[in-house]
């Protein structure tokens, strides 16, 4: 699992603290993870990535994401299995499912297991940035 704080926005700076959203990207294709990361650049987020379902539970427990972006086809465990497992463990984390194979039946099934949104691949960086803006709102700055 790799993790970083995007442009240090989440750290204390001159007496201010900003609440950060945490985003976990689970996708076996690095270019897709890179597009998501680029789309979140400049947002007040902390990003963590997994390239497979291996270590998923540990990542959820350690990182405690607000939003998980999960790809459908991956080694070790597929995205549907990960979504089901996450919802059994945690009902509050938002899940966005990404797939090039989405159809109405799949979307209906995913919604029934608790997936919050489904996005079709391929997705352009501009589309992704627009969609992510609905999930990642700039949090208020709190004086500490």
Helices and strands as residue ranges (DSSP letters): E 2-5, G 6-8, E 16-18, E 21-26, H 30-39, E 45-50, H 56-63, E 67-71, H 79-89, E 94-99, H 104-112, E 117-120, H 125-135, E 141-143
